[in-house]
Amino acid sequence: MVHITFVQGDITRQQADAIVNAANSSLLGGGGVDGAIHRAGGPAILDACRDLRASHYGKGLPTGRAVVTPAGRLAARWVVHTVGPVYSADEDRSELLASCYRESLRVADELGARTVAFPAISTGIYRWPMDDAARIAVATVREAETAVEEVRFVLFDERAYEAFASQAS
């Protein structure tokens, strides 16, 4: 069973086999976690994302899917990019959010990654309520069949940390 830990901090500073990027479908960088990972990792990540766009994902990466690139200058081997859903009060998109975590772990398994650091996917500009996102994320990771040994949720601020850590029990 995967060991789950919670850390308040900067995901770009995490030492892990894989860091998950809450990417937008273009894979070409953006704001929030996505922009921070691209800035800290340097041009190698963007170059690899451009290659993915040119070869397999010409229309962008679909929501809920995940792909991998090298991590550039980050203290990780790989960056797993996943596109979270935009929150909607009118439509239940929780399965798409759960898919981000499952697909990221699937890619990590293919790589042989043993430690994976996740941000709080979809809780920034995509406006997913933090408590609900934490519930979905932690439950999905707990239920996942994976060879990953440690999943570390790296939460940027105290509010996010508390929401995720409250799911520990």
Secondary structure, DSSP 8 states (H G I E B T S, - for coil): --EEEEEES-GGG--EEEEEEEE-TT-S--SHHHHHHHHHH-HHHHHHHHHHHHHT-TT---TT-EEEEE-TTSSEEEEEEEE-----SSS--HHHHHHHHHHHHHHHHHHT-SEEEE--TTSSTT---HHHHHHHHHHHHHH------EEEEEESSHHHHHHHHTT--
